[in-house]
């Protein structure tokens, strides 16, 4: 089996057939060998052979049910719980069919308890198989195997929403090769590492040049005729095409979809997920984790502070004005990792290295001290951010707070990353830190704000430590 096949679902029907047989084998062992909860009225022992026809019916019925329900179709982003529901539904239906068959045939050897065991084992095995398949698929996609090369048409609000989702969720297997736009001033400008490839008139040419697999059109519906022309070009080039309706630039979490006797009604609630009780839960978790880690953090603080003081006579802490939620300015604490008068040389180094002033990251910064190099590479210089977390100015997870002079250079859409409390770590950090360009960092931050959940926070926290240990993007 090749790596591309592993990244797809082509092998899952065969796995399900084998697992259906395995479920009956385990059920047989539980019923007749281990005699778990053996009913007195049933036989103490029976051979497995009489059950083989039932196993075949069970496996074939599952296969047909799952194929008909679309379980074997590759739907990117489909929730795992949705697959589990389909699995349970299929197993329940197959079990009912076997009960009906046994009722009409009245076989001499048939255990209803074994059938219950088989159903339970089937649900467990088939669900675990989906987890394994998803882990393998996500890993291979991060390695560039089984991905789709995507071209986005239109880089307005809807186009940026598509772009930031594809960048933030690499496990979905999309690689954006670039975008086209109907406005030259946007189509010829790169957005982070995503290239602007020009005007939409170049669609046919770009599809061939970039080996595009999927075209996503995000133009507004007022350009209906133009959209139809673009779809026709994609069909001529045998490339898959998808169209994003205007309303979904609002993000599906903000869109309410109702059904009025077959008529779809779309509404907008305007709500962001990190409000009210969710915000209180996030705050409680922040403080709880800091309290749990304090026996380790306090000695670490003292050791780092001592090392900084022994190297030179400058202050242990460095404070800097940062912009937090909704533009509020606060003083952020860090361990000092540079020479005491480092800020005097900042602008000179930005110009000397031709850096992006909105998010400057200097490689081999000459201002960094020997102790500073050690603590920065391990991200220990940011530990005093915990003081800001305790004071309620920051969270453990969120966008990194910019400086006021950086914010003055923001475009209007960049300001969306200031809609929530800043954090010590976030999607940007676990996606490459300083290796990620500014525009791409903003896309990741906006995706985090729009899709926040406790689960997402937990994933980012768990991914932070490996990134720190690998020193990915740390300067």
C-alpha positions in Angstrom: 0.0 0.0 0.0 1.5 3.4 -1.1 1.7 6.5 1.1 -1.0 8.3 -1.0 -3.4 5.4 -0.4 -2.7 5.6 3.3 -3.6 9.3 3.2 -7.0 8.5 1.5 -9.9 6.4 2.5 -9.7 3.8 -0.2 -8.6 1.1 2.2 -11.3 1.7 4.9 -14.0 -0.6 3.4 -11.6 -3.6 3.6 -10.6 -2.7 7.1 -14.3 -2.5 8.1 -15.0 -6.0 6.7 -12.0 -7.5 8.6 -13.1 -5.7 11.8 -16.6 -7.0 11.5 -15.3 -10.5 11.4 -12.9 -9.7 14.3 -15.9 -8.3 16.3 -17.7 -11.6 16.0 -14.6 -13.6 16.9 -14.1 -11.5 20.0 -17.8 -11.9 20.8 -17.6 -15.7 20.4 -14.6 -15.8 22.8 -16.4 -13.6 25.4 -19.6 -15.7 25.1 -18.3 -19.3 24.9 -14.7 -19.2 26.1 -14.8 -16.7 28.9 -18.5 -17.3 29.5 -19.1 -13.7 30.6 -22.7 -13.2 31.8 -23.7 -16.5 30.4 -27.5 -17.0 30.5 -28.5 -20.3 32.1 -31.1 -21.1 29.5 -28.5 -21.0 26.6 -26.0 -23.7 25.5 -22.8 -23.7 27.4 -20.8 -24.2 24.2 -21.3 -24.2 20.5 -18.9 -24.1 17.5 -18.2 -20.9 15.6 -19.1 -22.4 12.1 -22.9 -21.9 12.4 -22.3 -18.2 13.0 -20.3 -17.6 9.8 -23.4 -16.9 7.6 -24.5 -14.3 10.2 -21.0 -12.8 10.2 -21.1 -12.5 6.4 -24.6 -10.9 6.4 -23.5 -8.5 9.2 -20.3 -7.4 7.4 -22.0 -7.0 4.0 -24.9 -5.0 5.5 -22.4 -2.7 7.2 -20.5 -2.2 4.0 -23.6 -1.3 2.0 -25.0 0.9 4.8 -21.7 2.9 5.2 -21.2 3.2 1.4 -24.7 4.5 1.0 -24.4 7.0 3.9 -21.1 8.4 2.5 -18.9 7.2 5.3 -16.2 6.2 2.7 -16.2 9.5 0.9 -13.4 11.8 1.8 -15.0 14.9 3.4 -12.4 17.2 4.8 -13.2 18.7 8.2 -16.0 16.2 8.9 -16.4 15.9 12.7 -15.3 12.6 14.2 -18.5 12.4 16.3 -20.5 12.4 13.0 -18.6 9.3 11.8 -19.2 7.6 15.1 -22.9 8.3 14.9 -22.9 6.7 11.4 -21.0 3.7 12.7 -23.5 3.2 15.6 -26.4 3.6 13.3 -25.0 1.0 10.8 -24.2 -1.5 13.6 -27.7 -1.1 15.1 -29.4 -1.7 11.8 -27.2 -4.7 11.0 -28.0 -6.2 14.4 -31.7 -5.8 13.9 -31.4 -7.6 10.5 -29.6 -10.5 12.2 -32.3 -10.7 14.8 -35.0 -10.8 12.1 -33.2 -13.5 10.2 -32.8 -15.6 13.3 -36.5 -15.2 14.1 -37.5 -16.6 10.7 -34.9 -19.3 10.5 -35.0 -20.5 14.1 -31.4 -21.9 14.1 -30.4 -24.4 16.7 -27.3 -22.5 17.5 -27.8 -18.8 18.1 -26.9 -16.6 21.1 -28.5 -13.2 21.4 -25.9 -12.3 24.0 -23.1 -13.0 21.5 -24.9 -10.7 19.1 -24.9 -7.9 21.7 -21.2 -8.5 22.3 -20.5 -8.4 18.5 -22.3 -5.1 18.2 -20.4 -3.5 21.0 -17.0 -4.8 19.7 -17.9 -3.6 16.2 -18.7 0.0 17.4 -15.4 0.1 19.4 -13.2 -1.4 16.7 -14.7 0.6 13.8 -14.5 3.9 15.8 -10.8 3.2 16.8 -10.1 2.5 13.2 -11.4 6.0 12.3 -9.1 7.6 14.9 -6.1 5.7 13.6 -7.0 6.6 10.0 -7.3 10.3 10.9 -4.0 10.3 12.8 -2.2 8.7 9.9 -3.9 10.9 7.3 -3.1 14.1 9.3 0.6 13.1 9.7 1.0 12.3 6.0 -0.7 15.6 5.0 1.7 17.6 7.1 4.5 15.9 5.2 2.9 16.9 1.9 1.4 13.5 1.0 -2.2 13.3 0.0 -2.7 17.1 -0.2 -4.7 19.2 -2.7 -3.1 22.2 -4.4 -5.6 25.0 -4.0 -6.0 28.3 -6.0 -8.2 30.9 -4.4 -10.0 33.4 -6.6 -10.8 36.6 -4.7 -9.0 37.8 -1.6 -11.7 39.8 0.1 -13.3 38.9 3.4 -14.5 35.5 2.2 -11.2 34.7 0.5 -9.3 35.5 3.6 -11.6 33.4 5.7 -10.9 30.4 3.4 -7.2 31.2 3.4 -6.8 31.4 7.2 -8.7 28.1 7.7 -6.6 26.3 5.2 -3.4 27.7 6.8 -4.5 27.0 10.4 -5.7 23.5 9.8 -3.0 21.8 7.8 -4.3 18.4 8.7 -7.1 19.0 6.2 -4.6 18.5 3.4 -4.9 21.8 1.5 -1.9 23.7 0.2 -2.7 27.2 -1.1 -0.4 27.8 -4.1 -1.7 31.4 -4.4 -4.6 33.5 -5.3 -6.1 35.6 -8.2 -8.2 38.7 -7.7 -10.3 41.0 -10.0 -8.4 44.0 -8.5 -4.8 44.3 -9.7 -3.7 46.1 -6.5 -4.7 43.0 -4.5 -3.9 40.2 -7.0 -0.3 41.2 -7.5 0.6 41.5 -3.8 1.7 38.5 -1.7 -0.2 37.7 1.6 2.4 36.2 3.8 3.9 33.2 2.1 0.8 32.9 -0.2 1.6 34.4 -3.6 -0.6 36.9 -5.4 -0.6 35.5 -9.0 -2.4 38.3 -10.7 -5.7 39.0 -12.3 -8.5 36.4 -12.6 -8.1 36.5 -16.4 -5.0 34.3 -15.8 -7.0 31.4 -14.4 -6.4 28.9 -17.2 -2.7 29.7 -17.3 -2.2 29.5 -13.6 -4.0 26.2 -13.3 -1.5 24.6 -15.7 1.6 26.4 -14.2 0.8 25.6 -10.6 -0.7 22.1 -11.2 -3.8 23.2 -9.3 -6.2 20.4 -8.0 -8.9 22.7 -6.6 -10.2 26.2 -7.3 -12.1 28.0 -4.6 -14.1 31.0 -5.9 -14.9 33.7 -3.3 -16.1 36.5 -5.5 -19.3 38.3 -4.5 -22.6 37.1 -6.1 -23.0 40.4 -8.0 -20.3 39.0 -10.3 -22.6 36.0 -11.1 -21.8 36.0 -14.8 -18.1 36.2 -14.1 -18.3 33.3 -11.6 -20.0 31.1 -14.3 -17.2 31.9 -16.7 -14.6 30.9 -14.2 -16.4 27.6 -13.4 -16.5 26.8 -17.1 -12.7 27.4 -17.4 -12.2 25.0 -14.4 -14.4 22.3 -16.0 -12.4 22.7 -19.3 -9.2 22.1 -17.4 -10.7 19.1 -15.4 -10.1 20.9 -12.1 -12.4 20.7 -9.1 -14.1 24.0 -8.3 -16.0 25.2 -5.2 -17.9 28.5 -4.7 -18.1 30.2 -1.3 -21.4 32.2 -0.9 -21.1 35.8 0.3 -22.8 35.0 3.6 -20.0 32.6 4.7 -17.5 35.5 5.0 -19.3 35.9 8.3 -17.9 32.5 9.5 -20.3 29.6 10.0 -20.2 30.1 13.8 -21.9 33.5 13.2 -24.5 32.2 10.7 -27.8 30.7 11.8 -29.3 28.3 9.3 -33.0 27.5 9.7 -35.4 25.5 7.5 -38.8 26.9 6.6 -40.5 24.0 5.0 -37.6 23.5 2.5 -36.7 27.2 2.3 -33.3 27.9 3.8 -33.2 31.0 6.1 -29.8 32.4 6.9 -29.4 34.8 9.8 -26.4 36.4 11.6 -26.1 36.4 15.4 -22.9 38.4 15.4 -21.7 36.5 18.5 -18.1 35.5 19.0 -17.4 32.3 20.9 -15.2 33.8 23.6 -17.8 35.6 25.6 -19.7 35.2 28.9 -19.3 31.8 30.5 -16.7 30.7 28.0 -14.5 33.7 29.0 -14.9 32.9 32.7 -14.0 29.2 32.0 -10.9 30.3 30.1 -9.9 32.6 32.9 -10.4 29.9 35.5 -8.3 27.4 33.6 -5.5 30.0 33.2 -5.3 30.6 36.9 -5.7 26.9 37.8 -2.8 25.8 35.5 -0.5 28.6 36.9 -1.4 27.4 40.5 -0.6 23.8 39.6 2.7 24.7 38.0 3.8 27.1 40.7 6.1 24.6 42.6 8.1 24.3 39.4 7.8 27.9 38.2 8.9 29.7 41.4 12.4 28.0 41.6 12.8 28.4 37.8 12.1 32.2 38.2 14.7 32.5 40.9 17.4 30.6 39.0 16.9 32.7 35.8 16.8 36.0 37.8 20.1 35.1 39.5 21.8 34.2 36.2 20.7 37.5 34.7 21.9 39.5 37.7 25.3 37.7 37.8 26.0 38.4 34.2 25.6 42.2 34.5 24.1 44.8 36.7 21.1 45.6 34.6 17.5 45.0 35.8 16.2 41.4 35.9 12.9 42.3 34.2 12.2 44.1 31.0 8.9 45.9 30.6 7.4 47.1 27.4 4.2 48.8 26.4 2.0 46.4 24.4 -1.5 46.6 22.9 -4.0 44.2 24.3 -7.7 43.5 23.8 -9.6 46.2 21.9 -6.5 48.4 21.7 -5.9 48.7 25.5 -2.3 49.4 26.3 -0.5 47.6 29.1 3.0 46.9 30.4 4.2 43.4 29.5 6.8 41.8 31.7 9.7 39.6 30.4 13.1 38.5 31.7 15.7 40.9 30.3 17.6 39.1 27.6 19.4 42.1 26.0 21.8 44.8 27.0 20.2 47.5 29.2 20.0 50.1 26.5 18.8 47.8 23.7 15.8 49.8 22.6 18.0 52.6 21.4 19.3 50.4 18.6 16.0 48.7 17.6 15.0 51.0 14.7 18.5 51.0 13.3 18.6 47.2 13.2 15.1 47.0 11.6 16.3 49.3 8.8 19.7 47.5 8.5 18.1 44.1 8.1 15.2 45.4 6.0 12.6 43.8 8.3 8.8 44.2 8.4 8.3 47.0 11.0 4.8 45.5 11.8 6.5 42.4 13.3 10.3 42.6 13.2 12.3 39.5 14.1 16.0 39.9 14.1 18.1 36.8 13.5 21.4 36.8 15.5 20.5 40.0 17.2 23.8 41.6 18.5 22.0 43.1 21.5 21.2 39.7 23.1 23.4 38.7 26.1 24.9 35.2 26.7 22.2 34.4 29.3 19.6 35.9 27.0 20.5 33.6 24.1 19.9 30.6 26.4 16.5 31.7 27.8 15.3 33.0 24.4 16.0 29.8 22.6 14.0 28.0 25.3 11.3 30.8 25.4 12.0 31.2 29.1 12.4 34.9 28.7 8.6 35.1 28.4 7.8 33.4 31.7 7.1 36.7 33.5 4.2 37.1 31.1 2.5 35.0 33.7 2.3 38.1 35.9 0.2 39.7 33.1 -2.0 36.6 33.0 -2.6 36.8 36.8 -3.4 40.5 36.4 -6.0 39.7 33.7 -4.1 41.5 30.9 -3.2 38.4 29.1 -4.2 34.7 28.8 -2.1 31.6 28.4 -3.4 31.2 24.9 -4.1 34.0 22.4 -2.6 36.3 19.8 0.8 37.8 20.8 0.4 41.5 21.8 2.0 44.0 19.4 3.7 47.2 20.4 1.9 50.6 19.8 4.2 51.6 16.9 3.5 48.3 15.2 -0.2 48.8 15.4 0.0 52.2 13.7 1.2 50.4 10.6 -1.7 47.8 10.6 -4.2 47.7 7.7 -7.8 47.6 8.8 -8.2 43.8 8.6 -5.1 43.3 10.8 -6.9 45.0 13.7 -9.2 42.0 14.0 -6.4 40.2 15.9 -6.9 42.7 18.7 -10.5 41.5 19.3 -9.6 39.2 22.2 -7.2 39.0 25.1 -3.5 38.4 24.0 -1.7 35.3 25.0 1.6 33.8 25.9 1.3 31.2 23.1 -1.1 30.7 20.2 -1.6 29.3 16.8 1.1 31.5 15.4 3.7 30.2 17.8 2.9 26.5 17.2 2.8 27.1 13.5 6.4 28.3 13.2 6.7 31.5 15.3 9.2 33.9 13.7 9.3 31.8 10.5 5.7 32.8 9.8 5.3 36.1 8.0 3.2 38.9 9.5 0.1 38.6 7.3 0.0 34.9 7.8 0.3 35.4 11.6 -2.8 37.7 11.4 -4.7 35.1 9.5 -3.9 32.5 12.1 -4.9 34.8 15.0 -8.2 35.7 13.4 -9.0 32.0 12.8 -8.3 31.4 16.5 -10.7 34.2 17.5 -13.5 33.0 15.3 -13.1 29.3 16.1 -12.1 29.5 19.8 -13.0 26.5 22.0 -11.5 25.0 25.2 -10.4 22.1 22.9 -8.5 24.4 20.6 -6.8 26.0 23.6 -5.8 22.5 24.9 -4.4 21.5 21.5 -2.3 24.7 21.3 -1.0 24.2 24.9 0.0 20.6 24.2 1.7 21.6 20.9 3.6 24.4 22.6 6.1 22.3 24.6 7.3 20.2 21.6 7.7 23.4 19.5 9.8 25.0 22.3 11.9 21.9 22.7 12.5 21.8 18.9 13.3 25.6 19.0 11.2 26.1 15.9 11.3 29.7 14.8 13.0 30.9 18.1 15.6 33.7 17.6 
